[in-house]
Amino acid sequence: MAVFKNNGQLYGIQNICPHEGGQLCNGWIEGGEVVCPLHRYKFDLKTGACSTDPKLKVRVFKLVAQGDQFLLEG
C-alpha cells in the first residue's frame, strides 16, 4: 500500500501499478491523481480509476483516523 496526502486528506492505494509493476509510492500527485514513475500512468486517489487506460484500476484503501494514528477500514 502507498499512502499519499493531497489537500490535507490521506489516501491509501495499491502500491504496484497494474500496467508494468512500477511502485506508485515513488510517484507524484497531479490533480488528484498519482502518476506512476515508470510510464506516467495516472490513478485517481479516491476511486483508483486510471485516466490513462480505462481498463486499469488500483485498489483503494479507506484510512480512518484514530488519535494520532490511522487504521485501515474494511
N, C-alpha and C positions, 0 to 999 in steps of 0.2 A: 504494500500500500504506500502511496505517496500522499503527503499532506501539503496543501497549499493555502496561503492566506491571501484573499482577494477582497478588497474593500472592507476590511475588518472581519470578514467571515472566513472560518476554516472549512476546507473541503478535503475529503478523503476519496481518492480514486485508485483504481488498479494501477500498479506501478509499471507494468510491462505493456508497451504499445502492441496492439494486435496486428499492426502492419508488418513490422520486421523485428520486433522484440527490443526496441530501444527502451531505456529507463526514463520514464516520464519525470521522475524526481530530479533529473538533470535538465529538464526543460524550463520554459519560462511562460509567463501568463501574458496573453494578448486578448483584450476584450472579453474577459470571462472564460477564455479557453486556455488550456495548457498546450503548448507547442512541443512536440517531440523533437529532441535534439538531433536525431538521425536524418529524418526526411521531411521534417516540418509538418507532419500531420497534426491537426488540431482537434482537441476533445473538449467538449463543454464540461465545466466543473460541476454543474448542477445535475445534468442528465446523463453524461458520459457519451453523448452522441458525437460522431465525428463529422465535422463540416467539410473535411477534405474528401472523404469517401463514406457516403451514407450507409454502406454495408457494414462498416466497422463501428464498434462501441466498446467502451471500457466500463467496468463495474464501478458503481458509485457507492461509497460507504457513508452512513449518517454518523456524524460525530456529535456527541452530547456532552455539554459542559457539566462537570461535577467538581465544584470547588475550583481549584487551580489546575485540574486535570481534565482530560477528555476521554470519553469511553466510546467504543463502537456500539451502535444500536442495531439490533436485528440481525 
